[in-house]
């Protein structure tokens, strides 16, 4: 069954790393091209979540340098309200050429100090950087090889359900992340109603839990999911007159795009007396 996390910590967002082959206007022979975009999913009670990124870098190896090296990307930094980036919406961070025939093994994100969340009551809570991420967060990318004229996509997903911690009244940003090729894994999507229930959607597989807020039409979407069984939890606001619904997916195959029916899935009314 799904675990209930502290509501202020329930947020998921993702970085989308786009790496594309050169085109006819590319002045560099056999160069690959890198584009980085930012995307996000939602929270129960957070109205805004702002993060500051200051640097993006890739750890790459090639056939002549097994040790590899960190290469900083052409990124000057930026601040982003993640709750504007949900269910597949993105903002581009980087667009640059990069040597092909290199293997990408890791990506490193460095954060600035202007990170904060705003609750639905308009309370602003600053997020301090945990000491272990002062030098950045390194995320394994599983050896993506850059090939000329071949488009590769990498998604870096930071799960804020495990990334925001509170200690003695202070809140800390300590991102927990995963990375995977865009076309890897399966996806689960659907629609939930009514929006008067202020629904939140979560999916769970063993100890993996991901959250999102549906769009204005009730649409939700999860990507990069491992194969196997998943539970989909459609959760109504506790003070609403609607009850939660759980859908069990017995098997999700790699590459499968699972669309849940009916459209929309309507939350039931709570039993009388609850």
N, C-alpha and C positions, 0 to 999 in steps of 0.2 A: 504493500500500500504506500501511497505517497506520504512523505513527511511534511509537516507544516513548519516552514521556516519563519524566522522573524520577518515581519512584513517589510521593514525598512531595508532588508537585505535581498529581497526578491527582485532581481533584475538580471537580464541576460543581454549582452551585446556582442557584436562580432565585427572583426575587421575582414574585409574581403580583398585579397591580394590577387590582382589580375596580371598575368604575365603572358604577353602575346608576341608572336613572331613578327619580324620586320615586314614592312610593306614597300611599295614601289618608291616611296619618297624617303626611305631610310638611307641616309648617307653612310651608314656603317655596315659593311658587308657582314652578313650572317649574324647580325645582332638580334637579341631578343628585346622585348619591350615590357616594362613593368608598370602596372597601374594598381594603385591601392585604394580601396574604398572602405568606408565605414558604415556599418549597419547595426541594428539593435532590436531587442525585444523588450517587453514591458514589465511593469511592477504593479503590485496591488495598491500601494498608498503613496508612491513617489510620483509627484507631478512633473518634476524635472530632475535630470541627472547630468551635470556638466563635468566633463573631463578635459584635461589639457595634455596633449601629446607634444613632446619636444623633439623626438628623434625616432626614426625607423631604420633598422639595419638588418642585413641578411648575412648569415654564416654560410659561405659557399666553399666547395672543393672542386678540383678538376683532376684530370689524369696525371698532371705534373706536380701537383701540390696536395698530397694526401692530408696534410695537416689542416689545410683550409685557412680562411681568414674572414674577419668581419668587414663588411662593406657597408658604409653608411649610404642611404638612399637620398635622393634629391628632395628632401622634405624639410621645410622651414618651421614646422610646428603648427598647431591649431587647437582651437577649443570647440567642443561639440556638445550639444544637448542631445543625449542619446535617445530620449523618448520621442524625438521626432523621426527616428530611424527604426521602424518596426516592420516585421513581416516582409522582409525583402527590400525595403527602401534603403538606398545607400548614398553616401557622399564620397566623392573621389578625393584621395589624399595624395597619390603619387602617380605620375605618368612619365616614364623615362625608359631609355634603352639600356640594355644590360648584356654582357657577353654571353653568347650561347655556349652550349656544351659544358656548362657549369652545373653542379648539383647544389640545390638549396637544401640545407639540413635544418636550419633554425631561422627564426625571425626574432628580433629583439625590439621591444617597445620601451621607450623611456617616457616617463610622465613628469609633468611640471607640478607646481604646488597649488594651482587654482582648480581644485576638484571639489565639487559640492553636490549635495542633493537638496531638493525642495519637496516638502511633503504637501499633501492636499490641503493642509491647514496653513500653507505658505510659510512654514518654518524652514529656515535655511540652516543646513547642517554641513559644516566644512568637513572634508575628508582629508586626513593627513596621510602621507605615504608611509607604509610600513617599512621599517628599517631594511628588510630583506629585498626591497625593490628599488632602493635608491639608485642603484646602477642599472636598473631596467629589469624587464621580465623577458626571459628567454623561453621560446616555445618551439618544440620539435616539429619539423615539417615533413618528416618521413621521405627524405631524399627525392625531391622533385628535380628532374633533369630538364634544363632549358635547351630546347632544340630550335633551330632556325625554321621559320615559317610554320611553327606549330604553336597553337594557343594553349597555355596552361593556366589554370585558375586555382588559387589557394585561398581557403577561408580560414581565418583565425577567429575563434569564438571564445570570448571571455565570459564565463558564467558568474555573474555577480551574486547569485545565491550563495556562492562560496567565496566571494571576493570583497565583501564589506564586513568589517568586524568592529565591534564596540568593546572598549575597555575603559572602565572608570569614567564613563561619560564622554569619552573621545571616540570618534569614528575614524576608521582607517581603511584606506584602499589597498587591497592585497590581491591582485587579480589571479584567478585560476583559469587556465586557458587550454584549448585544444586547437589543432590545426589539421585540415584535411583538404584534398583536392575537391573542387566544386562538384564534379560529377561523381564523387565517391559517396557511397551510402544511399539510403533511401530517404523519402520525405513523407510527411503526414500533413494533410491540409483538410480544411473543412470550414463550415460556417456554424455559428452558435447564435441562438436567440432566446429570449428577447434581450435587447441591450439595456432595458430597465433593470435587469438583474445585475448590472455591472459585472459581467462575467470575466473570469480569468481562466486561461487554459494552461494546463501543465501536462507534460508527458513524462513517464517514468519507466526505466528499465533497470532493475536491480538498484544500484546506488547512483545511477545517473538520473538527474531531474532537470528539465528545462521548462521555462515559463514564457508566456507571452500574453499581451493584451490584444484582443481582436480589433480589427479595423472598424470604421463606422458602419460598414455593412455586415459586420459579424465575422469576416474572414480571418482565419489564422493559418499559419504555415510554419512548419519545422523542417529543416534540411540537415544533411550530413549525419544521418542516423544509422547506427549499427543494425545489422540484421538481427532477427529474432522477435520475441514477443515484446509489445509495448502496451502500457496502460495510458489512456487519454482521459484526463480529469477535467471536466467542464464545471467550474466552481462559481457559484453565485455569491454575491456579497452576503455576508452573514445576516445583515439586517433586512435583506429583501424577503419577499414572500416566495422565493423560488428555491428549489433544492438542487444539490449537486448531481451530476450524472457521470458515470464512469463507463468508458468503452474499452474493451480488451481486444487488441489486435494480436491474434495468435502467432502470426509470422509476417515479418516485413523483410523482403528480400533486398539485397544490395542492388541499387539502381531503380527500385520500385517507387513509383509516385502514388502513394495511397491517398485517395480522396474519400473522405468519410461521408456517408449518407445517413439520413435524408439531408437535404439542403433547404433550410438550415436545420440543425439539431436543436430542438426546443427543450429548454430546461423545464422540468415539471414543477408544479406548485408544491410547497411544503405540505405535509399532512396536517390536517386540522389539529390545533393544539400545540404545535411546535413554535 
